[in-house]
Amino acid sequence: MKYIANLREGMHVSEVYLCKTKQIALTKTGKEYGSLLLQDKTGTVDAKIWDLGSPGIGNFETLDYVYVDADVTVFQGTNQLNVKRIRVAEDVEYIPEDYLPVSSKNIDEMYQTLESYIASLKNRYLQDLARSFFVEDQKFAKGFKSHSAAKSVHHGFVGGLLEHTLSVVQLCDFFAKQYPALNRDLLLTAAMFHDIGKTKELSAFPENDYTDAGQLLGHIVIGSQMVMAKIETMPGFPQKLAAELIHCILAHHGELEYGSPKKPALLEALALNFADNTDAKMETMLEALNGAGDTKGWIGFNRFLDSNIRKTEG
């Protein structure tokens, strides 16, 4: 199988991929064309059907497994498929597990590391709160392990939410050592919980798309509701500590225009915003660079980074 991560300009592919999205658009001259996002476990690739009227273009829908004949081209530094023929694949032509992008890191080992951070919390209320989700609630833990952190921008793969969360926790742990004024227990707990709303904002794979609650509320509001609902069942949980934790979750995007209901008003909220933004931006750029394959020089403008990017030479 020619996995998407291994595609190079000039290749011809005759493979089955998962059709993640399908749209009919118009060229500048008003001609209809198909714009697809195809996926396998190594990533995604844009695909275009320039001749929708061709007899080789069959009927298919979003989330169908499709057999594709296409040429690999490069557009703005990124691989793109020029589709010549496409049809719904037969059941015997694919194994579903080959089409779910998965973290390159060991999911169970990452989760054990996250649990070790929970065990390191000294505040018994915060440790009990974290344990109630990540240790004692097996259904939540199973879903958290397999969930993505985004639809497409960064960590959009099985285990992505766990990988991103653990990275943010580790960055926050470093901040707590570097800046002793930080309340480590509060900061690390906020890091663990900052994106749990994504378990309800995004549907499970292979769809991995926004739910109604995700569209209407967003993961920041959903996550703060989930945490507050649990706190309200815990007798004696300090109200000021609860407010500080919820504030960190609400403010973790840093700016109102980036979706945060509040701007950081606590040192811990500021540190969490920096850690979250650092990991998200680093992964976004890494995924863009890896997606460019062997491309040398400048890759092109990345709208999420708002910059033209290239790989480091040498």
Secondary structure as GFF3:
##gff-version 3
##sequence-region A 1 314
A	DSSP	three_ten_helix	4	6	.	.	.	ID=ss1
A	DSSP	beta_strand	12	26	.	.	.	ID=ss2
A	DSSP	beta_strand	32	40	.	.	.	ID=ss3
A	DSSP	beta_strand	43	49	.	.	.	ID=ss4
A	DSSP	beta_strand	65	75	.	.	.	ID=ss5
A	DSSP	beta_strand	78	88	.	.	.	ID=ss6
A	DSSP	three_ten_helix	91	93	.	.	.	ID=ss7
A	DSSP	three_ten_helix	96	99	.	.	.	ID=ss8
A	DSSP	alpha_helix	107	119	.	.	.	ID=ss9
A	DSSP	alpha_helix	124	134	.	.	.	ID=ss10
A	DSSP	alpha_helix	138	146	.	.	.	ID=ss11
A	DSSP	alpha_helix	160	178	.	.	.	ID=ss12
A	DSSP	alpha_helix	184	193	.	.	.	ID=ss13
A	DSSP	alpha_helix	198	201	.	.	.	ID=ss14
A	DSSP	alpha_helix	212	216	.	.	.	ID=ss15
A	DSSP	alpha_helix	219	231	.	.	.	ID=ss16
A	DSSP	alpha_helix	239	250	.	.	.	ID=ss17
A	DSSP	three_ten_helix	256	258	.	.	.	ID=ss18
A	DSSP	alpha_helix	267	291	.	.	.	ID=ss19
A	DSSP	beta_strand	298	302	.	.	.	ID=ss20
A	DSSP	beta_strand	307	310	.	.	.	ID=ss21
###
